């Protein structure tokens, strides 16, 4: 079970990095068909389903969207619970 806990923990780490990179890329101006645009679209398809759940409950405040922060905190809580159960 320890191996599964480590694998799960690494997957959560990887997904959090994807969310963080997607947030950073959202600040970069995009040109049509550029690398940044393509990368943002790919990451968006991966992280958007998870983030959209939190966006329903946490509306943006002005130009700032706090839903990725809450989503990452929820992932951390889930990780702690799963690892505590498995180890």
HTML snippet that shows the backbone in 3Dmol.js (N, CA, C, O; Angstrom):
<script src="https://3Dmol.org/build/3Dmol-min.js"></script>
<div id="view" style="width:600px;height:400px;position:relative"></div>
<script>
const pdb = `
ATOM      1  N   UNK A   1       0.811  -1.206   0.000  1.00  0.00           N
ATOM      2  CA  UNK A   1       0.000   0.000   0.000  1.00  0.00           C
ATOM      3  C   UNK A   1       0.851   1.265   0.000  1.00  0.00           C
ATOM      4  O   UNK A   1       0.437   2.312  -0.498  1.00  0.00           O
ATOM      5  N   UNK A   2       2.055   1.146   0.571  1.00  0.00           N
ATOM      6  CA  UNK A   2       2.942   2.304   0.601  1.00  0.00           C
ATOM      7  C   UNK A   2       3.277   2.757  -0.818  1.00  0.00           C
ATOM      8  O   UNK A   2       3.338   3.956  -1.088  1.00  0.00           O
ATOM      9  N   UNK A   3       3.492   1.814  -1.714  1.00  0.00           N
ATOM     10  CA  UNK A   3       3.823   2.150  -3.098  1.00  0.00           C
ATOM     11  C   UNK A   3       2.678   2.908  -3.755  1.00  0.00           C
ATOM     12  O   UNK A   3       2.910   3.880  -4.473  1.00  0.00           O
ATOM     13  N   UNK A   4       1.454   2.475  -3.516  1.00  0.00           N
ATOM     14  CA  UNK A   4       0.301   3.178  -4.076  1.00  0.00           C
ATOM     15  C   UNK A   4       0.208   4.592  -3.514  1.00  0.00           C
ATOM     16  O   UNK A   4      -0.134   5.526  -4.240  1.00  0.00           O
ATOM     17  N   UNK A   5       0.508   4.757  -2.233  1.00  0.00           N
ATOM     18  CA  UNK A   5       0.471   6.088  -1.621  1.00  0.00           C
ATOM     19  C   UNK A   5       1.503   7.006  -2.262  1.00  0.00           C
ATOM     20  O   UNK A   5       1.225   8.181  -2.503  1.00  0.00           O
ATOM     21  N   UNK A   6       2.684   6.482  -2.536  1.00  0.00           N
ATOM     22  CA  UNK A   6       3.732   7.293  -3.169  1.00  0.00           C
ATOM     23  C   UNK A   6       3.335   7.658  -4.596  1.00  0.00           C
ATOM     24  O   UNK A   6       3.512   8.801  -5.016  1.00  0.00           O
ATOM     25  N   UNK A   7       2.804   6.701  -5.336  1.00  0.00           N
ATOM     26  CA  UNK A   7       2.370   6.972  -6.707  1.00  0.00           C
ATOM     27  C   UNK A   7       1.257   8.006  -6.716  1.00  0.00           C
ATOM     28  O   UNK A   7       1.283   8.938  -7.520  1.00  0.00           O
ATOM     29  N   UNK A   8       0.282   7.854  -5.833  1.00  0.00           N
ATOM     30  CA  UNK A   8      -0.815   8.814  -5.752  1.00  0.00           C
ATOM     31  C   UNK A   8      -0.287  10.203  -5.409  1.00  0.00           C
ATOM     32  O   UNK A   8      -0.719  11.197  -5.993  1.00  0.00           O
ATOM     33  N   UNK A   9       0.638  10.270  -4.472  1.00  0.00           N
ATOM     34  CA  UNK A   9       1.212  11.547  -4.067  1.00  0.00           C
ATOM     35  C   UNK A   9       1.940  12.216  -5.228  1.00  0.00           C
ATOM     36  O   UNK A   9       1.827  13.429  -5.408  1.00  0.00           O
ATOM     37  N   UNK A  10       2.675  11.457  -6.008  1.00  0.00           N
ATOM     38  CA  UNK A  10       3.395  12.016  -7.164  1.00  0.00           C
ATOM     39  C   UNK A  10       2.425  12.485  -8.246  1.00  0.00           C
ATOM     40  O   UNK A  10       2.664  13.506  -8.891  1.00  0.00           O
ATOM     41  N   UNK A  11       1.345  11.756  -8.446  1.00  0.00           N
ATOM     42  CA  UNK A  11       0.342  12.185  -9.425  1.00  0.00           C
ATOM     43  C   UNK A  11      -0.314  13.497  -9.012  1.00  0.00           C
ATOM     44  O   UNK A  11      -0.572  14.362  -9.850  1.00  0.00           O
ATOM     45  N   UNK A  12      -0.580  13.639  -7.724  1.00  0.00           N
ATOM     46  CA  UNK A  12      -1.143  14.895  -7.223  1.00  0.00           C
ATOM     47  C   UNK A  12      -0.132  16.023  -7.426  1.00  0.00           C
ATOM     48  O   UNK A  12      -0.506  17.119  -7.843  1.00  0.00           O
ATOM     49  N   UNK A  13       1.139  15.767  -7.136  1.00  0.00           N
ATOM     50  CA  UNK A  13       2.188  16.766  -7.383  1.00  0.00           C
ATOM     51  C   UNK A  13       2.191  17.203  -8.844  1.00  0.00           C
ATOM     52  O   UNK A  13       2.221  18.396  -9.144  1.00  0.00           O
ATOM     53  N   UNK A  14       2.161  16.241  -9.737  1.00  0.00           N
ATOM     54  CA  UNK A  14       2.196  16.531 -11.169  1.00  0.00           C
ATOM     55  C   UNK A  14       0.984  17.358 -11.594  1.00  0.00           C
ATOM     56  O   UNK A  14       1.121  18.311 -12.360  1.00  0.00           O
ATOM     57  N   UNK A  15      -0.192  17.000 -11.103  1.00  0.00           N
ATOM     58  CA  UNK A  15      -1.408  17.738 -11.470  1.00  0.00           C
ATOM     59  C   UNK A  15      -1.366  19.158 -10.914  1.00  0.00           C
ATOM     60  O   UNK A  15      -1.817  20.093 -11.577  1.00  0.00           O
ATOM     61  N   UNK A  16      -0.835  19.330  -9.715  1.00  0.00           N
ATOM     62  CA  UNK A  16      -0.695  20.675  -9.155  1.00  0.00           C
ATOM     63  C   UNK A  16       0.265  21.517  -9.990  1.00  0.00           C
ATOM     64  O   UNK A  16       0.034  22.710 -10.185  1.00  0.00           O
ATOM     65  N   UNK A  17       1.331  20.910 -10.480  1.00  0.00           N
ATOM     66  CA  UNK A  17       2.263  21.634 -11.348  1.00  0.00           C
ATOM     67  C   UNK A  17       1.567  22.046 -12.640  1.00  0.00           C
ATOM     68  O   UNK A  17       1.772  23.158 -13.127  1.00  0.00           O
ATOM     69  N   UNK A  18       0.749  21.162 -13.195  1.00  0.00           N
ATOM     70  CA  UNK A  18       0.001  21.505 -14.404  1.00  0.00           C
ATOM     71  C   UNK A  18      -0.930  22.687 -14.162  1.00  0.00           C
ATOM     72  O   UNK A  18      -1.022  23.584 -15.000  1.00  0.00           O
ATOM     73  N   UNK A  19      -1.617  22.696 -13.031  1.00  0.00           N
ATOM     74  CA  UNK A  19      -2.501  23.818 -12.700  1.00  0.00           C
ATOM     75  C   UNK A  19      -1.691  25.100 -12.571  1.00  0.00           C
ATOM     76  O   UNK A  19      -2.089  26.140 -13.096  1.00  0.00           O
ATOM     77  N   UNK A  20      -0.559  25.036 -11.877  1.00  0.00           N
ATOM     78  CA  UNK A  20       0.282  26.209 -11.673  1.00  0.00           C
ATOM     79  C   UNK A  20       0.806  26.758 -13.004  1.00  0.00           C
ATOM     80  O   UNK A  20       0.765  27.966 -13.236  1.00  0.00           O
ATOM     81  N   UNK A  21       1.291  25.881 -13.867  1.00  0.00           N
ATOM     82  CA  UNK A  21       1.804  26.317 -15.172  1.00  0.00           C
ATOM     83  C   UNK A  21       0.682  26.918 -16.004  1.00  0.00           C
ATOM     84  O   UNK A  21       0.886  27.928 -16.677  1.00  0.00           O
ATOM     85  N   UNK A  22      -0.495  26.315 -15.968  1.00  0.00           N
ATOM     86  CA  UNK A  22      -1.632  26.851 -16.714  1.00  0.00           C
ATOM     87  C   UNK A  22      -1.988  28.255 -16.221  1.00  0.00           C
ATOM     88  O   UNK A  22      -2.310  29.134 -17.020  1.00  0.00           O
ATOM     89  N   UNK A  23      -1.928  28.461 -14.906  1.00  0.00           N
ATOM     90  CA  UNK A  23      -2.201  29.793 -14.353  1.00  0.00           C
ATOM     91  C   UNK A  23      -1.161  30.803 -14.825  1.00  0.00           C
ATOM     92  O   UNK A  23      -1.508  31.922 -15.204  1.00  0.00           O
ATOM     93  N   UNK A  24       0.095  30.418 -14.806  1.00  0.00           N
ATOM     94  CA  UNK A  24       1.151  31.322 -15.282  1.00  0.00           C
ATOM     95  C   UNK A  24       0.976  31.647 -16.765  1.00  0.00           C
ATOM     96  O   UNK A  24       1.128  32.798 -17.173  1.00  0.00           O
ATOM     97  N   UNK A  25       0.661  30.643 -17.559  1.00  0.00           N
ATOM     98  CA  UNK A  25       0.491  30.868 -18.994  1.00  0.00           C
ATOM     99  C   UNK A  25      -0.720  31.744 -19.300  1.00  0.00           C
ATOM    100  O   UNK A  25      -0.767  32.391 -20.346  1.00  0.00           O
ATOM    101  N   UNK A  26      -1.685  31.770 -18.409  1.00  0.00           N
ATOM    102  CA  UNK A  26      -2.866  32.605 -18.655  1.00  0.00           C
ATOM    103  C   UNK A  26      -2.525  34.096 -18.578  1.00  0.00           C
ATOM    104  O   UNK A  26      -3.306  34.928 -19.040  1.00  0.00           O
ATOM    105  N   UNK A  27      -1.385  34.438 -18.007  1.00  0.00           N
ATOM    106  CA  UNK A  27      -0.964  35.841 -17.923  1.00  0.00           C
ATOM    107  C   UNK A  27      -0.180  36.293 -19.151  1.00  0.00           C
ATOM    108  O   UNK A  27       0.005  37.492 -19.357  1.00  0.00           O
ATOM    109  N   UNK A  28       0.279  35.356 -19.960  1.00  0.00           N
ATOM    110  CA  UNK A  28       1.102  35.687 -21.123  1.00  0.00           C
ATOM    111  C   UNK A  28       0.191  35.998 -22.303  1.00  0.00           C
ATOM    112  O   UNK A  28      -0.697  35.210 -22.629  1.00  0.00           O
ATOM    113  N   UNK A  29       0.410  37.153 -22.951  1.00  0.00           N
ATOM    114  CA  UNK A  29      -0.392  37.459 -24.147  1.00  0.00           C
ATOM    115  C   UNK A  29      -0.159  36.400 -25.225  1.00  0.00           C
ATOM    116  O   UNK A  29       0.967  35.951 -25.439  1.00  0.00           O
ATOM    117  N   UNK A  30      -1.227  36.017 -25.890  1.00  0.00           N
ATOM    118  CA  UNK A  30      -1.138  34.943 -26.876  1.00  0.00           C
ATOM    119  C   UNK A  30      -1.245  35.497 -28.288  1.00  0.00           C
ATOM    120  O   UNK A  30      -2.000  36.429 -28.565  1.00  0.00           O
ATOM    121  N   UNK A  31      -0.472  34.897 -29.158  1.00  0.00           N
ATOM    122  CA  UNK A  31      -0.603  35.147 -30.591  1.00  0.00           C
ATOM    123  C   UNK A  31      -1.195  33.893 -31.207  1.00  0.00           C
ATOM    124  O   UNK A  31      -0.903  32.784 -30.758  1.00  0.00           O
ATOM    125  N   UNK A  32      -1.993  34.049 -32.195  1.00  0.00           N
ATOM    126  CA  UNK A  32      -2.637  32.894 -32.815  1.00  0.00           C
ATOM    127  C   UNK A  32      -1.639  31.878 -33.348  1.00  0.00           C
ATOM    128  O   UNK A  32      -0.739  32.226 -34.113  1.00  0.00           O
ATOM    129  N   UNK A  33      -1.796  30.631 -32.946  1.00  0.00           N
ATOM    130  CA  UNK A  33      -0.981  29.548 -33.465  1.00  0.00           C
ATOM    131  C   UNK A  33       0.406  29.428 -32.876  1.00  0.00           C
ATOM    132  O   UNK A  33       1.206  28.630 -33.366  1.00  0.00           O
ATOM    133  N   UNK A  34       0.722  30.191 -31.843  1.00  0.00           N
ATOM    134  CA  UNK A  34       2.044  30.105 -31.232  1.00  0.00           C
ATOM    135  C   UNK A  34       2.153  28.942 -30.265  1.00  0.00           C
ATOM    136  O   UNK A  34       1.161  28.298 -29.925  1.00  0.00           O
ATOM    137  N   UNK A  35       3.385  28.683 -29.828  1.00  0.00           N
ATOM    138  CA  UNK A  35       3.637  27.582 -28.904  1.00  0.00           C
ATOM    139  C   UNK A  35       2.899  27.780 -27.587  1.00  0.00           C
ATOM    140  O   UNK A  35       2.323  26.840 -27.040  1.00  0.00           O
ATOM    141  N   UNK A  36       2.921  29.015 -27.083  1.00  0.00           N
ATOM    142  CA  UNK A  36       2.258  29.296 -25.803  1.00  0.00           C
ATOM    143  C   UNK A  36       0.762  29.048 -25.925  1.00  0.00           C
ATOM    144  O   UNK A  36       0.145  28.500 -25.011  1.00  0.00           O
ATOM    145  N   UNK A  37       0.184  29.444 -27.034  1.00  0.00           N
ATOM    146  CA  UNK A  37      -1.249  29.217 -27.268  1.00  0.00           C
ATOM    147  C   UNK A  37      -1.566  27.721 -27.283  1.00  0.00           C
ATOM    148  O   UNK A  37      -2.535  27.279 -26.665  1.00  0.00           O
ATOM    149  N   UNK A  38      -0.749  26.954 -27.990  1.00  0.00           N
ATOM    150  CA  UNK A  38      -0.973  25.503 -28.067  1.00  0.00           C
ATOM    151  C   UNK A  38      -0.815  24.840 -26.703  1.00  0.00           C
ATOM    152  O   UNK A  38      -1.627  23.998 -26.318  1.00  0.00           O
ATOM    153  N   UNK A  39       0.230  25.221 -25.974  1.00  0.00           N
ATOM    154  CA  UNK A  39       0.466  24.648 -24.648  1.00  0.00           C
ATOM    155  C   UNK A  39      -0.660  25.009 -23.684  1.00  0.00           C
ATOM    156  O   UNK A  39      -1.102  24.174 -22.894  1.00  0.00           O
ATOM    157  N   UNK A  40      -1.121  26.257 -23.754  1.00  0.00           N
ATOM    158  CA  UNK A  40      -2.218  26.691 -22.887  1.00  0.00           C
ATOM    159  C   UNK A  40      -3.490  25.903 -23.188  1.00  0.00           C
ATOM    160  O   UNK A  40      -4.222  25.535 -22.270  1.00  0.00           O
ATOM    161  N   UNK A  41      -3.753  25.646 -24.452  1.00  0.00           N
ATOM    162  CA  UNK A  41      -4.948  24.880 -24.812  1.00  0.00           C
ATOM    163  C   UNK A  41      -4.860  23.438 -24.322  1.00  0.00           C
ATOM    164  O   UNK A  41      -5.840  22.894 -23.814  1.00  0.00           O
ATOM    165  N   UNK A  42      -3.697  22.822 -24.469  1.00  0.00           N
ATOM    166  CA  UNK A  42      -3.530  21.434 -24.016  1.00  0.00           C
ATOM    167  C   UNK A  42      -3.683  21.350 -22.499  1.00  0.00           C
ATOM    168  O   UNK A  42      -4.397  20.490 -21.984  1.00  0.00           O
ATOM    169  N   UNK A  43      -3.003  22.254 -21.791  1.00  0.00           N
ATOM    170  CA  UNK A  43      -3.116  22.253 -20.329  1.00  0.00           C
ATOM    171  C   UNK A  43      -4.539  22.582 -19.889  1.00  0.00           C
ATOM    172  O   UNK A  43      -5.037  22.023 -18.912  1.00  0.00           O
ATOM    173  N   UNK A  44      -5.189  23.485 -20.607  1.00  0.00           N
ATOM    174  CA  UNK A  44      -6.566  23.835 -20.282  1.00  0.00           C
ATOM    175  C   UNK A  44      -7.505  22.646 -20.381  1.00  0.00           C
ATOM    176  O   UNK A  44      -8.409  22.494 -19.559  1.00  0.00           O
ATOM    177  N   UNK A  45      -7.296  21.808 -21.379  1.00  0.00           N
ATOM    178  CA  UNK A  45      -8.134  20.614 -21.523  1.00  0.00           C
ATOM    179  C   UNK A  45      -7.910  19.632 -20.379  1.00  0.00           C
ATOM    180  O   UNK A  45      -8.805  18.862 -20.028  1.00  0.00           O
ATOM    181  N   UNK A  46      -6.712  19.664 -19.801  1.00  0.00           N
ATOM    182  CA  UNK A  46      -6.403  18.752 -18.702  1.00  0.00           C
ATOM    183  C   UNK A  46      -6.913  19.286 -17.368  1.00  0.00           C
ATOM    184  O   UNK A  46      -7.474  18.531 -16.574  1.00  0.00           O
ATOM    185  N   UNK A  47      -6.722  20.584 -17.114  1.00  0.00           N
ATOM    186  CA  UNK A  47      -7.052  21.129 -15.791  1.00  0.00           C
ATOM    187  C   UNK A  47      -8.438  21.758 -15.713  1.00  0.00           C
ATOM    188  O   UNK A  47      -8.985  21.892 -14.618  1.00  0.00           O
ATOM    189  N   UNK A  48      -9.020  22.146 -16.843  1.00  0.00           N
ATOM    190  CA  UNK A  48     -10.304  22.849 -16.806  1.00  0.00           C
ATOM    191  C   UNK A  48     -11.438  22.046 -16.163  1.00  0.00           C
ATOM    192  O   UNK A  48     -12.205  22.623 -15.392  1.00  0.00           O
ATOM    193  N   UNK A  49     -11.584  20.747 -16.438  1.00  0.00           N
ATOM    194  CA  UNK A  49     -12.693  20.017 -15.798  1.00  0.00           C
ATOM    195  C   UNK A  49     -12.640  20.079 -14.271  1.00  0.00           C
ATOM    196  O   UNK A  49     -13.675  20.208 -13.618  1.00  0.00           O
ATOM    197  N   UNK A  50     -11.451  19.988 -13.711  1.00  0.00           N
ATOM    198  CA  UNK A  50     -11.307  20.056 -12.251  1.00  0.00           C
ATOM    199  C   UNK A  50     -11.539  21.475 -11.745  1.00  0.00           C
ATOM    200  O   UNK A  50     -12.238  21.671 -10.750  1.00  0.00           O
ATOM    201  N   UNK A  51     -10.958  22.468 -12.419  1.00  0.00           N
ATOM    202  CA  UNK A  51     -11.108  23.854 -11.970  1.00  0.00           C
ATOM    203  C   UNK A  51     -12.533  24.367 -12.138  1.00  0.00           C
ATOM    204  O   UNK A  51     -12.985  25.195 -11.348  1.00  0.00           O
ATOM    205  N   UNK A  52     -13.238  23.895 -13.143  1.00  0.00           N
ATOM    206  CA  UNK A  52     -14.599  24.388 -13.374  1.00  0.00           C
ATOM    207  C   UNK A  52     -15.527  24.044 -12.215  1.00  0.00           C
ATOM    208  O   UNK A  52     -16.483  24.771 -11.946  1.00  0.00           O
ATOM    209  N   UNK A  53     -15.248  22.940 -11.531  1.00  0.00           N
ATOM    210  CA  UNK A  53     -16.042  22.596 -10.351  1.00  0.00           C
ATOM    211  C   UNK A  53     -15.935  23.699  -9.298  1.00  0.00           C
ATOM    212  O   UNK A  53     -16.943  24.094  -8.711  1.00  0.00           O
ATOM    213  N   UNK A  54     -14.740  24.188  -9.059  1.00  0.00           N
ATOM    214  CA  UNK A  54     -14.531  25.220  -8.044  1.00  0.00           C
ATOM    215  C   UNK A  54     -14.986  26.591  -8.521  1.00  0.00           C
ATOM    216  O   UNK A  54     -15.382  27.426  -7.708  1.00  0.00           O
ATOM    217  N   UNK A  55     -14.937  26.833  -9.818  1.00  0.00           N
ATOM    218  CA  UNK A  55     -15.371  28.128 -10.348  1.00  0.00           C
ATOM    219  C   UNK A  55     -16.874  28.329 -10.191  1.00  0.00           C
ATOM    220  O   UNK A  55     -17.351  29.463 -10.190  1.00  0.00           O
ATOM    221  N   UNK A  56     -17.613  27.248 -10.061  1.00  0.00           N
ATOM    222  CA  UNK A  56     -19.053  27.388  -9.837  1.00  0.00           C
ATOM    223  C   UNK A  56     -19.340  28.013  -8.478  1.00  0.00           C
ATOM    224  O   UNK A  56     -20.344  28.705  -8.311  1.00  0.00           O
ATOM    225  N   UNK A  57     -18.458  27.771  -7.506  1.00  0.00           N
ATOM    226  CA  UNK A  57     -18.684  28.242  -6.143  1.00  0.00           C
ATOM    227  C   UNK A  57     -17.866  29.477  -5.789  1.00  0.00           C
ATOM    228  O   UNK A  57     -18.223  30.209  -4.867  1.00  0.00           O
ATOM    229  N   UNK A  58     -16.780  29.717  -6.506  1.00  0.00           N
ATOM    230  CA  UNK A  58     -15.893  30.833  -6.195  1.00  0.00           C
ATOM    231  C   UNK A  58     -15.786  31.721  -7.431  1.00  0.00           C
ATOM    232  O   UNK A  58     -14.978  31.447  -8.319  1.00  0.00           O
ATOM    233  N   UNK A  59     -16.584  32.772  -7.498  1.00  0.00           N
ATOM    234  CA  UNK A  59     -16.499  33.651  -8.665  1.00  0.00           C
ATOM    235  C   UNK A  59     -15.227  34.497  -8.607  1.00  0.00           C
ATOM    236  O   UNK A  59     -14.716  34.773  -7.521  1.00  0.00           O
ATOM    237  N   UNK A  60     -14.714  34.910  -9.767  1.00  0.00           N
ATOM    238  CA  UNK A  60     -13.531  35.775  -9.775  1.00  0.00           C
ATOM    239  C   UNK A  60     -13.828  37.113  -9.100  1.00  0.00           C
ATOM    240  O   UNK A  60     -14.932  37.648  -9.208  1.00  0.00           O
ATOM    241  N   UNK A  61     -12.836  37.634  -8.412  1.00  0.00           N
ATOM    242  CA  UNK A  61     -12.944  38.952  -7.789  1.00  0.00           C
ATOM    243  C   UNK A  61     -12.174  39.934  -8.655  1.00  0.00           C
ATOM    244  O   UNK A  61     -10.946  39.996  -8.597  1.00  0.00           O
ATOM    245  N   UNK A  62     -12.896  40.694  -9.452  1.00  0.00           N
ATOM    246  CA  UNK A  62     -12.245  41.581 -10.402  1.00  0.00           C
ATOM    247  C   UNK A  62     -11.557  40.760 -11.473  1.00  0.00           C
ATOM    248  O   UNK A  62     -12.188  39.964 -12.168  1.00  0.00           O
ATOM    249  N   UNK A  63     -10.254  40.962 -11.597  1.00  0.00           N
ATOM    250  CA  UNK A  63      -9.468  40.225 -12.589  1.00  0.00           C
ATOM    251  C   UNK A  63      -8.751  39.023 -11.983  1.00  0.00           C
ATOM    252  O   UNK A  63      -7.968  38.366 -12.669  1.00  0.00           O
ATOM    253  N   UNK A  64      -9.002  38.726 -10.714  1.00  0.00           N
ATOM    254  CA  UNK A  64      -8.286  37.659 -10.015  1.00  0.00           C
ATOM    255  C   UNK A  64      -9.225  36.481  -9.772  1.00  0.00           C
ATOM    256  O   UNK A  64     -10.323  36.638  -9.240  1.00  0.00           O
ATOM    257  N   UNK A  65      -8.766  35.304 -10.172  1.00  0.00           N
ATOM    258  CA  UNK A  65      -9.537  34.077  -9.981  1.00  0.00           C
ATOM    259  C   UNK A  65      -8.849  33.241  -8.902  1.00  0.00           C
ATOM    260  O   UNK A  65      -7.722  32.781  -9.088  1.00  0.00           O
ATOM    261  N   UNK A  66      -9.527  33.050  -7.787  1.00  0.00           N
ATOM    262  CA  UNK A  66      -8.956  32.302  -6.673  1.00  0.00           C
ATOM    263  C   UNK A  66      -9.279  30.809  -6.724  1.00  0.00           C
ATOM    264  O   UNK A  66      -8.815  30.055  -5.869  1.00  0.00           O
ATOM    265  N   UNK A  67     -10.054  30.372  -7.697  1.00  0.00           N
ATOM    266  CA  UNK A  67     -10.432  28.961  -7.755  1.00  0.00           C
ATOM    267  C   UNK A  67      -9.237  28.015  -7.924  1.00  0.00           C
ATOM    268  O   UNK A  67      -9.278  26.923  -7.357  1.00  0.00           O
ATOM    269  N   UNK A  68      -8.172  28.360  -8.666  1.00  0.00           N
ATOM    270  CA  UNK A  68      -7.028  27.433  -8.717  1.00  0.00           C
ATOM    271  C   UNK A  68      -6.360  27.234  -7.358  1.00  0.00           C
ATOM    272  O   UNK A  68      -5.884  26.140  -7.058  1.00  0.00           O
ATOM    273  N   UNK A  69      -6.323  28.273  -6.544  1.00  0.00           N
ATOM    274  CA  UNK A  69      -5.724  28.145  -5.210  1.00  0.00           C
ATOM    275  C   UNK A  69      -6.549  27.194  -4.364  1.00  0.00           C
ATOM    276  O   UNK A  69      -6.003  26.313  -3.700  1.00  0.00           O
ATOM    277  N   UNK A  70      -7.857  27.369  -4.386  1.00  0.00           N
ATOM    278  CA  UNK A  70      -8.739  26.494  -3.613  1.00  0.00           C
ATOM    279  C   UNK A  70      -8.674  25.068  -4.156  1.00  0.00           C
ATOM    280  O   UNK A  70      -8.700  24.108  -3.386  1.00  0.00           O
ATOM    281  N   UNK A  71      -8.589  24.928  -5.470  1.00  0.00           N
ATOM    282  CA  UNK A  71      -8.498  23.596  -6.075  1.00  0.00           C
ATOM    283  C   UNK A  71      -7.216  22.887  -5.648  1.00  0.00           C
ATOM    284  O   UNK A  71      -7.230  21.688  -5.368  1.00  0.00           O
ATOM    285  N   UNK A  72      -6.117  23.619  -5.598  1.00  0.00           N
ATOM    286  CA  UNK A  72      -4.855  23.012  -5.169  1.00  0.00           C
ATOM    287  C   UNK A  72      -4.887  22.668  -3.683  1.00  0.00           C
ATOM    288  O   UNK A  72      -4.333  21.647  -3.274  1.00  0.00           O
ATOM    289  N   UNK A  73      -5.521  23.497  -2.881  1.00  0.00           N
ATOM    290  CA  UNK A  73      -5.673  23.175  -1.455  1.00  0.00           C
ATOM    291  C   UNK A  73      -6.526  21.923  -1.273  1.00  0.00           C
ATOM    292  O   UNK A  73      -6.234  21.088  -0.416  1.00  0.00           O
ATOM    293  N   UNK A  74      -7.575  21.794  -2.074  1.00  0.00           N
ATOM    294  CA  UNK A  74      -8.422  20.599  -1.997  1.00  0.00           C
ATOM    295  C   UNK A  74      -7.632  19.348  -2.391  1.00  0.00           C
ATOM    296  O   UNK A  74      -7.808  18.286  -1.794  1.00  0.00           O
ATOM    297  N   UNK A  75      -6.767  19.475  -3.392  1.00  0.00           N
ATOM    298  CA  UNK A  75      -5.920  18.340  -3.765  1.00  0.00           C
ATOM    299  C   UNK A  75      -4.978  17.954  -2.628  1.00  0.00           C
ATOM    300  O   UNK A  75      -4.747  16.770  -2.382  1.00  0.00           O
ATOM    301  N   UNK A  76      -4.440  18.946  -1.942  1.00  0.00           N
ATOM    302  CA  UNK A  76      -3.545  18.665  -0.816  1.00  0.00           C
ATOM    303  C   UNK A  76      -4.282  17.951   0.318  1.00  0.00           C
ATOM    304  O   UNK A  76      -3.753  17.014   0.915  1.00  0.00           O
ATOM    305  N   UNK A  77      -5.493  18.393   0.606  1.00  0.00           N
ATOM    306  CA  UNK A  77      -6.285  17.740   1.649  1.00  0.00           C
ATOM    307  C   UNK A  77      -6.594  16.304   1.243  1.00  0.00           C
ATOM    308  O   UNK A  77      -6.478  15.386   2.055  1.00  0.00           O
ATOM    309  N   UNK A  78      -6.985  16.111  -0.010  1.00  0.00           N
ATOM    310  CA  UNK A  78      -7.259  14.762  -0.507  1.00  0.00           C
ATOM    311  C   UNK A  78      -6.015  13.888  -0.410  1.00  0.00           C
ATOM    312  O   UNK A  78      -6.100  12.724  -0.017  1.00  0.00           O
ATOM    313  N   UNK A  79      -4.867  14.442  -0.765  1.00  0.00           N
ATOM    314  CA  UNK A  79      -3.621  13.681  -0.678  1.00  0.00           C
ATOM    315  C   UNK A  79      -3.349  13.251   0.756  1.00  0.00           C
ATOM    316  O   UNK A  79      -3.008  12.095   1.003  1.00  0.00           O
ATOM    317  N   UNK A  80      -3.498  14.176   1.704  1.00  0.00           N
ATOM    318  CA  UNK A  80      -3.235  13.857   3.107  1.00  0.00           C
ATOM    319  C   UNK A  80      -4.158  12.746   3.607  1.00  0.00           C
ATOM    320  O   UNK A  80      -3.727  11.850   4.333  1.00  0.00           O
ATOM    321  N   UNK A  81      -5.419  12.813   3.214  1.00  0.00           N
ATOM    322  CA  UNK A  81      -6.382  11.800   3.650  1.00  0.00           C
ATOM    323  C   UNK A  81      -6.032  10.437   3.058  1.00  0.00           C
ATOM    324  O   UNK A  81      -5.996   9.437   3.775  1.00  0.00           O
ATOM    325  N   UNK A  82      -5.775  10.397   1.751  1.00  0.00           N
ATOM    326  CA  UNK A  82      -5.484   9.121   1.089  1.00  0.00           C
ATOM    327  C   UNK A  82      -4.188   8.518   1.614  1.00  0.00           C
ATOM    328  O   UNK A  82      -4.128   7.318   1.882  1.00  0.00           O
ATOM    329  N   UNK A  83      -3.157   9.332   1.764  1.00  0.00           N
ATOM    330  CA  UNK A  83      -1.877   8.816   2.257  1.00  0.00           C
ATOM    331  C   UNK A  83      -2.014   8.328   3.696  1.00  0.00           C
ATOM    332  O   UNK A  83      -1.435   7.303   4.057  1.00  0.00           O
ATOM    333  N   UNK A  84      -2.772   9.046   4.519  1.00  0.00           N
ATOM    334  CA  UNK A  84      -2.967   8.612   5.908  1.00  0.00           C
ATOM    335  C   UNK A  84      -3.700   7.273   5.971  1.00  0.00           C
ATOM    336  O   UNK A  84      -3.410   6.447   6.837  1.00  0.00           O
ATOM    337  N   UNK A  85      -4.632   7.060   5.073  1.00  0.00           N
ATOM    338  CA  UNK A  85      -5.366   5.796   5.053  1.00  0.00           C
ATOM    339  C   UNK A  85      -4.475   4.650   4.572  1.00  0.00           C
ATOM    340  O   UNK A  85      -4.544   3.542   5.104  1.00  0.00           O
ATOM    341  N   UNK A  86      -3.643   4.916   3.572  1.00  0.00           N
ATOM    342  CA  UNK A  86      -2.850   3.854   2.958  1.00  0.00           C
ATOM    343  C   UNK A  86      -1.566   3.517   3.703  1.00  0.00           C
ATOM    344  O   UNK A  86      -1.051   2.406   3.575  1.00  0.00           O
ATOM    345  N   UNK A  87      -1.052   4.449   4.467  1.00  0.00           N
ATOM    346  CA  UNK A  87       0.240   4.177   5.135  1.00  0.00           C
ATOM    347  C   UNK A  87       0.029   3.692   6.536  1.00  0.00           C
ATOM    348  O   UNK A  87       0.997   3.416   7.246  1.00  0.00           O
TER     349      UNK A  87
END
`;
const viewer = $3Dmol.createViewer("view");
viewer.addModel(pdb, "pdb");
viewer.setStyle({}, {cartoon: {color: "spectrum"}});
viewer.zoomTo();
viewer.render();
</script>
